[in-house]
Amino acid sequence: MSADQHTSAAVNAVATHQNDVPPAGEDIHLPPGTPIPLLIAVGITMALVGSTTSWLWTYIGGAVFLVALVIWIRDTIAEVRHLPEEHVVPTGHGSVQGSTAHH
């Protein structure tokens, strides 16, 4: 068997295998990009630098941090609400389904 025949046989085997693969069971969800983590880092940096230079920078940095954190949490909650129901993990009172631990 020549090299071309080996290559052709391999290509046919791969093509046949690809047709046998079932479709993916679920879509992968990735959150959209956001500048909020950068704003949180800037707020923390401003607060830390302000603690050594001027308390005004500490207050401004703290405010930037808190506002950015609230926006990030709000956006995450809204995004989780729009996920399909089977993607949301139900939360209990700290228990794991099937757990045998007793409190």
Secondary structure, 3 states (H helix, E strand, C coil): CCHHHHHHHHHHHHHHHHHHCCCCCCCCCCCCCCCHHHHHHHHHHHHHHHCCCCHHHHHHHHHHHHHHHHHHHHHHHHHHHCCCHHHCCCCCCCCCCCCCCCC
